[in-house]
């Protein structure tokens, strides 16, 4: 059967329809270009009106009357000002044109391909710890997607994770320290070992927040800290760890830094301190800083077991009772400290029974600083003497009501040589320098919620006051001013805090020189011999 040709009107109608659509589209585009300012202003007026309605709905009813009065006053002022309505209309059109702009296209959210691979790697590493075969709907599965478990994340310029929020199943034993430690070690290894991380476990919401910590400042020198009597600054920490800041001066710059403040005295719950660390970690620097702060309001007794002369700058200063480095001097000083503690207790008890205030000689704080007492114990045992540490029992047990504070500093490998009263009554603890998680947990009582730094500068470590949280700590730079390696600025900063040594700030006192000998007197004139020497000798004798 042959096909019949289409009617002529149908074959030519499609072309005419296409041309009509093209003309309509061109006319619409031209009209849009011409009317674009009007469309923008209209859109802006609509948005401004919507914002005004929302503002009116959010305004409490008791404040709508004053708001109406304010609007009416503004309108009246505009109406009375010359060209006020015209200027108001121009301002309204300008605001509408600005508000009616086309919204910017939303930037692409989500990680790029390298970041997604890193997140998937973190997810796969956590699967063996966050899944059990009995879970019907596991959050972590082998080959699963990371989007449900890793809900929030941030990356730095190098593409490494700086902040991460991990959701974990409710059956995970987050109350077990070993379980938490395994997860922290995995995240630390997969995110990069050359940085410090903080782990915040939210056991109620089953979430773990991981964040990269900035390095603590190491350029803070010894200075007068703005503290009350009975407060001692051990060092400085992260701003999220404490709710207090101290104003510091660094050259011409002033800034506020969060401190770790240790409170001592009669009402203190942690009246004694134990400082430990590896050699060169800064334990002596911390004791020197504590001594300079204690001399502002009290007396200090220093026992140095190392015998290196680290506290020579404090000898013969106001408030320093003695600086001993030998077993005999240490025994005499600690025996006096024990008797002084007992005397203060008796005097305070008598004053309390008589209804009188405590005398001034027992309210002035007494500080006993011992640096490496285990070495003194070994030397005393070799000489057949009593261990000086055995005399610390009375100041440690009864020091708080007597206003006596004991600070002991020793190395990590010598903690077993410390007597039992020292380990029991020193509830404030500081660990400086590199240490394993087991050593930190043994000294502080609990492991810190941060990973150790790869490079530990001097004075860097952790501090815990009693049963409080573990803080990162950076001790202020307080070196020995008589050390040749000490810079001039640090030397002057330390000597400026030593009481009774204002003359030590002079350059000659920093580097003492031998006194110059006076010039010898000129020789006596030799008499000139002449033929008649008798008159000359008689004249010389008369002059002498």
For each residue, the residues with C-beta under 8 A, 3 or more apart:
1:
2:
3:
4:
5:
6: 10 11
7: 10 11
8: 11 12
9: 12 13
10: 6 7 13 14
11: 6 7 8 14
12: 8 9 15 16
13: 9 10 16 17
14: 10 11 17 18
15: 12 18 19
16: 12 13 19 20
17: 13 14 20 21
18: 14 15 21 22
19: 15 16 22 23
20: 16 17 23 24
21: 17 18 24 25
22: 18 19 25 26
23: 19 20 26 27
24: 20 21 27 28
25: 21 22 28 29
26: 22 23 29 30
27: 23 24 30 31
28: 24 25 31 32
29: 25 26 32 33
30: 26 27 33 34
31: 27 28 34 35
32: 28 29 35 36 39
33: 29 30 36
34: 30 31
35: 31 32 38 39
36: 32 33 39 40
37: 40 41 97
38: 35 41 42
39: 32 35 36 42 43 100
40: 36 37 43 44 96 97 100 101
41: 37 38 44 45 93 96 97 100
42: 38 39 45 46 96 100
43: 39 40 46 47 96 99 100
44: 40 41 47 48 95 96 97 98 99 100 101
45: 41 42 48 49 96 100
46: 42 43 49 50 100
47: 43 44 50 51 96 99 100
48: 44 45 51 52 95 96 99
49: 45 46 52 53
50: 46 47 53 54
51: 47 48 54 55
52: 48 49 55 56
53: 49 50 56 57
54: 50 51 57 58
55: 51 52 58 59
56: 52 53 59 64
57: 53 54
58: 54 55
59: 55 56 63 64 67
60: 63 64
61: 64
62: 65
63: 59 60 66 67
64: 56 59 60 61 67 68
65: 62 68 69
66: 63 69 70
67: 59 63 64 70 71
68: 64 65 71 72
69: 65 66 72 73
70: 66 67 73 74
71: 67 68 74 75
72: 68 69 75 76
73: 69 70 76 77
74: 70 71 77 78
75: 71 72 78 79
76: 72 73 79 80
77: 73 74 80 81 84
78: 74 75 81 84 85 87 88
79: 75 76 84 85
80: 76 77 84
81: 77 78 84 87
82:
83: 86 87
84: 77 78 79 80 81 87 88
85: 78 79 88 89
86: 83 89 90
87: 78 81 83 84 90 91
88: 78 84 85 91 92
89: 85 86 92 93
90: 86 87 93 94
91: 87 88 94 95
92: 88 89 95 96
93: 41 89 90 96 97
94: 90 91 97 98
95: 44 48 91 92 98 99
96: 40 41 42 43 44 45 47 48 92 93 99 100
97: 37 40 41 44 93 94 100 101
98: 44 94 95 101
99: 43 44 47 48 95 96
100: 39 40 41 42 43 44 45 46 47 96 97
101: 40 44 97 98
102:
103:
104:
105:
106: 109
107:
108:
109: 106
110: 116
111: 115 116 119 153 155
112: 115 116
113: 116 117
114: 117 118 159
115: 111 112 118 119 153 155 159
116: 110 111 112 113 119 120
117: 113 114 120 121
118: 114 115 121 122 159 160 161
119: 111 115 116 122 123 146 150 153 161
120: 116 117 123 124 146
121: 117 118 124 125 190
122: 118 119 125 126 146 150 161 164 187 190 191
123: 119 120 126 127 140 144 145 146 149 150
124: 120 121 127 142
125: 121 122 186 190
126: 122 123 129 130 140 149 166 168 183 186 187
127: 123 124 130 131 140 141 142 144
128: 131
129: 126 172 179 182 183 186
130: 126 127 139 140 149 168 169 172
131: 127 128 135 138 139 140 141 169
132: 135 138 171
133:
134:
135: 131 132 138 169 171
136:
137:
138: 131 132 135 141 144 169
139: 130 131 148 149 167 168 169
140: 123 126 127 130 131 144 149 168 169
141: 127 131 138 144
142: 124 127
143:
144: 123 127 138 140 141
145: 123 148
146: 119 120 122 123 149 150
147: 150
148: 139 145 151 167
149: 123 126 130 139 140 146 166 167 168
150: 119 122 123 146 147 153 164 165 166 167
151: 148 165 167
152: 163 164 165
153: 111 115 119 150 161 163 164 165
154: 161 162 163 164
155: 111 115 159 160 161 162
156: 159 160 162 212
157:
158:
159: 114 115 118 155 156
160: 118 155 156 191 192
161: 118 119 122 153 154 155 164 191 210 212
162: 154 155 156 211 212
163: 152 153 154 209 210 211 212
164: 122 150 152 153 154 161 187 191 209 210 211
165: 150 151 152 153 207 208 209 210
166: 126 149 150 187 207 208 209 210
167: 139 148 149 150 151 206 207
168: 126 130 139 140 149 172 174 206 207 208
169: 130 131 135 138 139 140 172 206
170: 206
171: 132 135
172: 129 130 168 169 179 206
173: 176 179
174: 168 179 180 201 203 206
175: 203
176: 173 179 180
177: 180 181 441 446 447
178: 181 182
179: 129 172 173 174 176 182 183
180: 174 176 177 183 184 199 201
181: 177 178 184 185 437 447
182: 129 178 179 185 186
183: 126 129 179 180 186 187 199 208
184: 180 181 187 188 197 199 451
185: 181 182 188 189
186: 125 126 129 182 183 189 190
187: 122 126 164 166 183 184 190 191 197 199 210
188: 184 185 191 193 197 451
189: 185 186 193
190: 121 122 125 186 187
191: 122 160 161 164 187 188 195 197 210
192: 160 195
193: 188 189 454
194: 454
195: 191 192 212 213 454
196: 212 213 215 450 451 452 453 472
197: 184 187 188 191 210 211 212 213 450 451
198: 210 211 212 213 238 240 449 450
199: 180 183 184 187 208 209 210 449 450
200: 208 209 210 211 449
201: 174 180 208
202: 205 206 207 208 209
203: 174 175 206
204:
205: 202
206: 167 168 169 170 172 174 202 203
207: 165 166 167 168 202
208: 165 166 168 183 199 200 201 202
209: 163 164 165 166 199 200 202
210: 161 163 164 165 166 187 191 197 198 199 200
211: 162 163 164 197 198 200
212: 156 161 162 163 195 196 197 198
213: 195 196 197 198 238 450 472
214:
215: 196 218 453
216: 236 237 238 460 472 473 474
217: 220 236 257 474
218: 215 457 459 460 474 477
219: 250 477
220: 217 236 248 250 257 474 476 477
221: 250 476 477 478 489 490 493
222: 289 292 476 477 478 490 493 494 497
223: 248 249 476 493 497
224: 497
225: 233 246 248 259 293
226: 246 247
227: 231 232 233 246 261 293
228: 231
229: 265 297
230: 263 264 265 268 297 365
231: 227 228 261 262 263 264
232: 227 261 262 263 264 290 293 294
233: 225 227 236 246 259 260 261 262 289 293 476
234: 259 260 261 262 286 290 430 463 473 475
235: 259 260 286 459 463 473 474 475 476
236: 216 217 220 233 257 258 259 260 473 474 476
237: 216 241 242 258 259 260 463 471 472 473 474
238: 198 213 216 241 258 471 472
239: 242 245 258
240: 198
241: 237 238 258 469 471 472
242: 237 239 258 259 260 261 471
243:
244: 258 259 261
245: 239 256 257 258 259
246: 225 226 227 233 256 257 258 259
247: 226 254 255 256
248: 220 223 225 254 255 256 257
249: 223 253 254
250: 219 220 221 253 254 255
251:
252:
253: 249 250
254: 247 248 249 250
255: 247 248 250
256: 245 246 247 248
257: 217 220 236 245 246 248
258: 236 237 238 239 241 242 244 245 246
259: 225 233 234 235 236 237 242 244 245 246
260: 233 234 235 236 237 242 463 465 471 473
261: 227 231 232 233 234 242 244
262: 231 232 233 234 270 273 428 465
263: 230 231 232 267 268 270
264: 230 231 232 268 271 365 405
265: 229 230 268 271 365 400 403
266: 400 401 403
267: 263
268: 230 263 264 265 271 400
269: 427 466
270: 262 263 273 427 428 465 466
271: 264 265 268 399 400 405 406
272: 396 399 405 406 407 408 425 426 427 428
273: 262 270 290 405 406 407 408 426 428 429 430
274: 408 409 422 423 426 428 429 430 443
275: 283 286 287 407 408 409 410 429 430 432
276: 283 409 410 411 412 415 429 430 431 432 443
277: 281 282 283 411 412 430 431 432 433 435 461
278: 281 411 412 432 433 434 435
279: 411
280: 433 458
281: 277 278 432 433 434 456 458 459 460 461
282: 277 285 286 432 433 458 459 460 461 475
283: 275 276 277 286 287 371 409 410 411 432
284: 287 288 306 310 371 409
285: 282 288 289 458 459 475 477 478 479
286: 234 235 275 282 283 289 290 409 430 432 459 475 478
287: 275 283 284 290 291 369 371 407 409
288: 284 285 291 292 310 311 314 478 480 494
289: 222 233 285 286 292 293 475 476 478
290: 232 234 273 286 287 293 294 367 369 407
291: 287 288 294 295 300 302 311 314 320 367 369
292: 222 288 289 295 478 494 497 498
293: 225 227 232 233 289 290 296
294: 232 290 291 297 298 300 365 367 405
295: 291 292 298 300 317 318 319 320 498 499
296: 293 499
297: 229 230 294 364 365
298: 294 295 319 364 365 366 367
299: 319 320 321 364 365 366 367
300: 291 294 295 314 319 320 321 367 369
301: 321 322 333 337 366 367 368 369
302: 291 311 314 320 322 323 324 369 371
303: 324 325 330 333 334 368 369 370 371 373 376 388
304: 307 308 309 310 311 323 324 325 371 372
305: 325 330 370 371 372 373 374 375 376
306: 284 310 325 371 372 375
307: 304 325 326 375
308: 304
309: 304 312 325 482
310: 284 288 304 306 371 480
311: 288 291 302 304 314 315 323 371
312: 309 315 323 480 482
313: 317 480 481 482 494 495 498 501 504
314: 288 291 300 302 311 317 320 323 498
315: 311 312 320 323
316: 320
317: 295 313 314 320 498 499 500 501
318: 295 499 500
319: 295 298 299 300 499 500
320: 291 295 299 300 302 314 315 316 317 323
321: 299 300 301 333
322: 301 302 329 333
323: 302 304 311 312 314 315 320
324: 302 303 304 329 330 332 333
325: 303 304 305 306 307 309 329 330
326: 307 329 330 379
327: 330 331 376 379 380 383 385 388
328: 331 332 385
329: 322 324 325 326 332 333
330: 303 305 324 325 326 327 333 334 373 376 380 388
331: 327 328 334 335 380 385 386 388 391
332: 324 328 329 335 336
333: 301 303 321 322 324 329 330 336 337
334: 303 330 331 337 338 368 388 391 392
335: 331 332 338 339 391
336: 332 333 339 340
337: 301 333 334 340 341 366 368 391 395 404
338: 334 335 341 342 391 393 394 395
339: 335 336 342 343
340: 336 337 343 344 366 404
341: 337 338 344 345 366 394 395 398 399 402 404
342: 338 339 345 346 394 398
343: 339 340 346 347 362
344: 340 341 347 348 362 366 402 403 404
345: 341 342 348 349 398 401 402
346: 342 343 349 350
347: 343 344 350 351 358 359 361 362
348: 344 345 351 352 358 362 401 402
349: 345 346 352 353
350: 346 347 353 354
351: 347 348 354 356 357 358 359
352: 348 349 355 358
353: 349 350
354: 350 351
355: 352
356: 351
357: 351
358: 347 348 351 352 362 363
359: 347 351 362 363
360: 363 364
361: 347 364
362: 343 344 347 348 358 359 402 403
363: 358 359 360 403
364: 297 298 299 360 361 403
365: 230 264 265 294 297 298 299 403 404 405
366: 298 299 301 337 340 341 344 402 403 404 405
367: 290 291 294 298 299 300 301 404 405 407
368: 301 303 334 337 392 395 404 405 406 407
369: 287 290 291 300 301 302 303 407 409
370: 303 305 373 389 392 406 407 408 409
371: 283 284 287 302 303 304 305 306 310 311 409
372: 304 305 306 375 376 409 410 411 414
373: 303 305 330 370 376 377 388 389 408 410 418
374: 305 377 378 389 410 411 414 417 418
375: 305 306 307 372 378 379 414
376: 303 305 327 330 372 373 379 380 387 388 389
377: 373 374 380 381 387 388 389 417
378: 374 375 381 382 417
379: 326 327 375 376 382 383
380: 327 330 331 376 377 383 385 386 387 388
381: 377 378 384 385 387
382: 378 379
383: 327 379 380
384: 381
385: 327 328 331 380 381
386: 331 380 390 391
387: 376 377 380 381 390 419
388: 303 327 330 331 334 373 376 377 380 391 392
389: 370 373 374 376 377 392 418 419 422
390: 386 387 393 419
391: 331 334 335 337 338 386 388 394
392: 334 368 370 388 389 395 396 406 408 419 421 422
393: 338 390 396 397 419 421
394: 338 341 342 391 397 398
395: 337 338 341 368 392 398 399 402 404 406
396: 272 392 393 399 406 421 422 424 425 426
397: 393 394 421 425
398: 341 342 345 394 395 401 402 404
399: 271 272 341 395 396 402 403 404 405 406
400: 265 266 268 271 403 404
401: 266 345 348 398
402: 341 344 345 348 362 366 395 398 399
403: 265 266 344 362 363 364 365 366 399 400
404: 337 340 341 344 365 366 367 368 395 398 399 400
405: 264 271 272 273 294 365 366 367 368 399
406: 271 272 273 368 370 392 395 396 399 425 426
407: 272 273 275 287 290 367 368 369 370
408: 272 273 274 275 370 373 392 418 422 426
409: 274 275 276 283 284 286 287 369 370 371 372
410: 275 276 283 372 373 374 414 415 417 418
411: 276 277 278 279 283 372 374 414 415
412: 276 277 278 415 431 435 439 443
413:
414: 372 374 375 410 411 417 418
415: 276 410 411 412 418 423 443
416:
417: 374 377 378 410 414
418: 373 374 389 408 410 414 415 422 423
419: 387 389 390 392 393 422 423
420: 423 424
421: 392 393 396 397 424 425
422: 274 389 392 396 408 418 419 425 426
423: 274 415 418 419 420 426
424: 396 420 421
425: 272 396 397 406 421 422
426: 272 273 274 396 406 408 422 423 429
427: 269 270 272 465 466
428: 262 270 272 273 274 463 464 465 466
429: 273 274 275 276 426 443 444 445 463 464
430: 234 273 274 275 276 277 286 461 462 463 473
431: 276 277 412 435 439 440 443 444 461 462 463
432: 275 276 277 278 281 282 283 286 459 460 461 473 475
433: 277 278 280 281 282 456 460 461
434: 278 281 452 456
435: 277 278 412 431 439 440 443 452 461
436: 439 440
437: 181 440 441 447 452
438: 441 442
439: 412 431 435 436 442 443
440: 431 435 436 437 443 444 447 448 462 470
441: 177 437 438 444 445 446 447
442: 438 439
443: 274 276 412 415 429 431 435 439 440
444: 429 431 440 441 447 448 462 464 470
445: 429 441 464 467
446: 177 441 464 470
447: 177 181 437 440 441 444 470
448: 440 444 462 470 472
449: 198 199 200 469 470
450: 196 197 198 199 213 470 472
451: 184 188 196 197
452: 196 434 435 437 456
453: 196 215 456 460
454: 193 194 195
455:
456: 281 433 434 452 453 460 461
457: 218 460 474
458: 280 281 282 285 475
459: 218 235 281 282 285 286 432 473 474 475 476 477
460: 216 218 281 282 432 433 453 456 457 473 474 475
461: 277 281 282 430 431 432 433 435 456 473 475
462: 430 431 440 444 448 470 471 472 473
463: 234 235 237 260 428 429 430 431 470 471 473
464: 428 429 444 445 446 468 469 470 471
465: 260 262 270 427 428 468
466: 269 270 427 428
467: 445
468: 464 465
469: 241 449 464
470: 440 444 446 447 448 449 450 462 463 464
471: 237 238 241 242 260 462 463 464
472: 196 213 216 237 238 241 448 450 462
473: 216 234 235 236 237 260 430 432 459 460 461 462 463
474: 216 217 218 220 235 236 237 457 459 460
475: 234 235 282 285 286 289 432 458 459 460 461 478
476: 220 221 222 223 233 235 236 289 459
477: 218 219 220 221 222 285 459 490
478: 221 222 285 286 288 289 292 475 490 494
479: 285 483 485 486 490 491 494
480: 288 310 312 313 483 486 494
481: 313 486 490 491 494 495 504 510
482: 309 312 313 486
483: 479 480 486
484:
485: 479
486: 479 480 481 482 483 490 491 494
487: 490 491
488: 491 492
489: 221 492 493
490: 221 222 477 478 479 481 486 487 493 494
491: 479 481 486 487 488 494 495 510
492: 488 489 495 496 505
493: 221 222 223 489 490 496 497
494: 222 288 292 313 478 479 480 481 486 490 491 497 498
495: 313 481 491 492 498 501 504 505 510
496: 492 493 505
497: 222 223 224 292 493 494
498: 292 295 313 314 317 494 495 501 504
499: 295 296 317 318 319
500: 317 318 319
501: 313 317 495 498 504
502: 505
503: 506 509
504: 313 481 495 498 501 509 510
505: 492 495 496 502 509
506: 503 509 510
507: 510 511
508: 511 512 513
509: 503 504 505 506 512
510: 481 491 495 504 506 507
511: 507 508
512: 508 509
513: 508
514:
515:
516:
517:
518:
519:
520:
521:
522:
523:
524:
525:
526:
527: 536 537 540
528: 536
529: 533 536
530: 533 536
531:
532: 535 536
533: 529 530 536 537
534: 537 538
535: 532 538 539
536: 527 528 529 530 532 533 539 540
537: 527 533 534 540 541
538: 534 535 541 542
539: 535 536 542 543
540: 527 536 537 543 544
541: 537 538 544
542: 538 539
543: 539 540
544: 540 541
